[in-house]
Amino acid sequence: MTDEGDLHRVLADWADRVREELDIPDAPLDLDRVLGVAGVAAHAVVRPAAPVTTYLAGYAAGLAAASGTDAGAAAADALDRVRRLAGS
């Protein structure tokens, strides 16, 4: 993997495999937004904040989707909120 296109392709393929394994093949994923939020959390807090932040954002989005919110909108909202938090 030498360029960003290769990295993005590898991550997208991995995400597809994970969604398939977890029986959520249609789960929305804005890969660039997730990576952006992870990067902000890693730099604003500490590196290990990246996976913790994205996990919790995903959990919050899942709860919102389960209560009737559009899954894509729930994910976007959760990621936007934690991005703002990390930037403050």
Backbone as CSV, one residue per row, in Angstrom:
resi,resn,N_x,N_y,N_z,CA_x,CA_y,CA_z,C_x,C_y,C_z
1,MET,0.838,-1.175,0.000,0.000,0.000,0.000,0.883,1.239,0.000
2,THR,0.921,1.883,-1.118,1.770,3.054,-1.183,1.003,4.340,-1.392
3,ASP,-0.210,4.265,-1.874,-0.946,5.507,-2.066,-2.288,5.464,-1.343
4,GLU,-2.886,6.643,-1.249,-4.138,6.769,-0.512,-5.271,5.963,-1.141
5,GLY,-5.253,5.842,-2.466,-6.273,5.044,-3.142,-6.222,3.593,-2.728
6,ASP,-5.002,3.053,-2.617,-4.852,1.667,-2.166,-5.356,1.503,-0.734
7,LEU,-4.993,2.442,0.119,-5.421,2.380,1.521,-6.948,2.431,1.613
8,HIS,-7.542,3.341,0.881,-8.998,3.469,0.910,-9.653,2.184,0.419
9,ARG,-9.120,1.592,-0.627,-9.666,0.351,-1.180,-9.545,-0.792,-0.163
10,VAL,-8.404,-0.900,0.494,-8.204,-1.947,1.503,-9.191,-1.761,2.653
11,LEU,-9.341,-0.524,3.116,-10.266,-0.265,4.221,-11.713,-0.516,3.818
12,ALA,-12.081,-0.120,2.609,-13.447,-0.365,2.130,-13.716,-1.861,2.010
13,ASP,-12.742,-2.605,1.488,-12.898,-4.061,1.391,-13.024,-4.684,2.778
14,TRP,-12.199,-4.219,3.715,-12.256,-4.734,5.083,-13.617,-4.421,5.701
15,ALA,-14.094,-3.194,5.524,-15.396,-2.813,6.068,-16.500,-3.691,5.494
16,ASP,-16.427,-3.991,4.207,-17.418,-4.888,3.599,-17.381,-6.264,4.244
17,ARG,-16.174,-6.773,4.496,-16.033,-8.090,5.130,-16.587,-8.073,6.553
18,VAL,-16.309,-7.001,7.292,-16.798,-6.888,8.669,-18.318,-6.808,8.682
19,ARG,-18.895,-5.978,7.804,-20.356,-5.877,7.757,-20.982,-7.218,7.417
20,GLU,-20.370,-7.943,6.493,-20.890,-9.270,6.126,-20.817,-10.218,7.323
21,GLU,-19.689,-10.224,8.012,-19.509,-11.098,9.176,-20.513,-10.782,10.278
22,LEU,-20.826,-9.495,10.453,-21.745,-9.071,11.514,-23.204,-9.045,11.058
23,ASP,-23.451,-9.546,9.855,-24.811,-9.593,9.304,-25.457,-8.211,9.218
24,ILE,-24.654,-7.219,8.838,-25.169,-5.861,8.627,-24.651,-5.335,7.285
25,PRO,-24.900,-6.094,6.202,-24.299,-5.728,4.916,-24.735,-4.369,4.389
26,ASP,-25.881,-3.871,4.827,-26.370,-2.583,4.340,-26.089,-1.432,5.298
27,ALA,-25.286,-1.679,6.323,-24.986,-0.614,7.283,-24.280,0.539,6.565
28,PRO,-24.773,1.768,6.765,-24.139,2.899,6.104,-22.743,3.142,6.674
29,LEU,-21.837,3.561,5.809,-20.474,3.862,6.260,-19.904,4.955,5.382
30,ASP,-19.621,6.091,5.995,-18.893,7.159,5.324,-17.458,7.033,5.816
31,LEU,-16.674,6.265,5.093,-15.320,5.924,5.518,-14.480,7.167,5.784
32,ASP,-14.558,8.155,4.909,-13.762,9.368,5.098,-14.173,10.123,6.356
33,ARG,-15.467,10.159,6.637,-15.941,10.858,7.838,-15.483,10.127,9.102
34,VAL,-15.583,8.805,9.092,-15.144,8.026,10.263,-13.653,8.213,10.496
35,LEU,-12.862,8.119,9.432,-11.415,8.297,9.578,-11.074,9.710,10.021
36,GLY,-11.828,10.691,9.524,-11.593,12.075,9.939,-11.841,12.282,11.419
37,VAL,-12.941,11.734,11.910,-13.253,11.844,13.337,-12.205,11.102,14.170
38,ALA,-11.797,9.937,13.705,-10.759,9.188,14.424,-9.472,9.994,14.483
39,GLY,-9.120,10.644,13.385,-7.907,11.465,13.354,-7.988,12.645,14.301
40,VAL,-9.137,13.310,14.334,-9.311,14.446,15.243,-9.187,13.974,16.686
41,ALA,-9.850,12.883,17.022,-9.784,12.360,18.396,-8.362,11.950,18.757
42,ALA,-7.672,11.307,17.832,-6.297,10.856,18.103,-5.370,12.026,18.371
43,HIS,-5.565,13.107,17.647,-4.666,14.259,17.800,-5.094,15.202,18.915
44,ALA,-6.390,15.315,19.158,-6.878,16.237,20.178,-6.806,15.652,21.582
45,VAL,-6.861,14.332,21.668,-6.852,13.682,22.986,-5.558,12.865,23.078
46,VAL,-5.607,11.627,22.722,-4.455,10.731,22.594,-4.812,9.707,21.533
47,ARG,-3.819,9.069,20.931,-4.085,8.125,19.839,-5.153,7.082,20.169
48,PRO,-5.100,6.458,21.366,-6.118,5.446,21.663,-7.540,6.000,21.748
49,ALA,-7.693,7.314,21.737,-9.044,7.887,21.733,-9.753,7.627,20.410
50,ALA,-9.011,7.371,19.348,-9.624,7.162,18.024,-10.584,5.974,18.007
51,PRO,-10.148,4.774,18.371,-11.101,3.656,18.322,-12.201,3.777,19.378
52,VAL,-11.879,4.329,20.535,-12.894,4.494,21.574,-13.974,5.456,21.084
53,THR,-13.555,6.552,20.480,-14.488,7.564,19.986,-15.368,7.010,18.873
54,THR,-14.772,6.322,17.914,-15.566,5.804,16.806,-16.504,4.682,17.267
55,TYR,-16.066,3.876,18.215,-16.943,2.842,18.762,-18.160,3.481,19.429
56,LEU,-17.923,4.468,20.290,-19.028,5.101,20.998,-19.950,5.861,20.050
57,ALA,-19.399,6.487,19.030,-20.234,7.159,18.030,-21.112,6.129,17.321
58,GLY,-20.541,4.995,16.985,-21.305,3.934,16.341,-22.391,3.384,17.250
59,TYR,-22.077,3.248,18.507,-23.057,2.756,19.472,-24.226,3.732,19.580
60,ALA,-23.903,5.022,19.705,-24.945,6.040,19.786,-25.792,6.058,18.516
61,ALA,-25.153,5.930,17.373,-25.881,5.904,16.107,-26.798,4.684,16.044
62,GLY,-26.326,3.559,16.529,-27.136,2.345,16.549,-28.369,2.499,17.431
63,LEU,-28.190,3.114,18.579,-29.334,3.357,19.463,-30.342,4.287,18.795
64,ALA,-29.843,5.331,18.167,-30.742,6.274,17.495,-31.480,5.585,16.349
65,ALA,-30.772,4.784,15.584,-31.399,4.063,14.472,-32.445,3.081,14.987
66,ALA,-32.150,2.433,16.113,-33.105,1.477,16.683,-34.386,2.164,17.145
67,SER,-34.285,3.446,17.465,-35.478,4.165,17.914,-36.197,4.863,16.760
68,GLY,-35.751,4.590,15.520,-36.484,5.088,14.373,-35.786,6.133,13.531
69,THR,-34.659,6.644,13.969,-33.909,7.624,13.182,-33.267,6.916,12.003
70,ASP,-33.227,7.568,10.848,-32.532,7.015,9.691,-31.095,6.685,10.079
71,ALA,-30.630,5.484,9.739,-29.306,5.026,10.161,-28.192,5.939,9.666
72,GLY,-28.260,6.364,8.417,-27.229,7.254,7.878,-27.204,8.593,8.593
73,ALA,-28.385,9.135,8.852,-28.478,10.411,9.564,-27.987,10.267,11.001
74,ALA,-28.312,9.149,11.633,-27.867,8.913,13.009,-26.345,8.837,13.075
75,ALA,-25.745,8.149,12.118,-24.282,8.038,12.088,-23.646,9.392,11.847
76,ALA,-24.168,10.140,10.886,-23.617,11.466,10.587,-23.712,12.380,11.799
77,ASP,-24.850,12.359,12.488,-25.029,13.193,13.673,-24.038,12.818,14.767
78,ALA,-23.903,11.542,15.041,-22.986,11.103,16.101,-21.547,11.494,15.773
79,LEU,-21.140,11.296,14.528,-19.776,11.648,14.143,-19.557,13.155,14.207
80,ASP,-20.526,13.931,13.779,-20.399,15.392,13.861,-20.275,15.854,15.305
81,ARG,-21.068,15.259,16.173,-21.047,15.670,17.583,-19.708,15.366,18.247
82,VAL,-19.166,14.178,18.001,-17.879,13.863,18.641,-16.729,14.645,17.996
83,ARG,-16.842,14.980,16.723,-15.824,15.821,16.080,-15.793,17.184,16.753
84,ARG,-16.987,17.762,16.980,-17.046,19.065,17.671,-16.473,18.955,19.083
85,LEU,-16.815,17.889,19.781,-16.317,17.697,21.145,-14.793,17.618,21.156
86,ALA,-14.229,16.852,20.259,-12.773,16.697,20.216,-12.082,17.998,19.815
87,GLY,-12.779,18.821,19.040,-12.190,20.083,18.604,-12.324,21.200,19.611
88,SER,-13.074,20.960,20.694,-13.278,22.036,21.668,-12.232,22.052,22.752
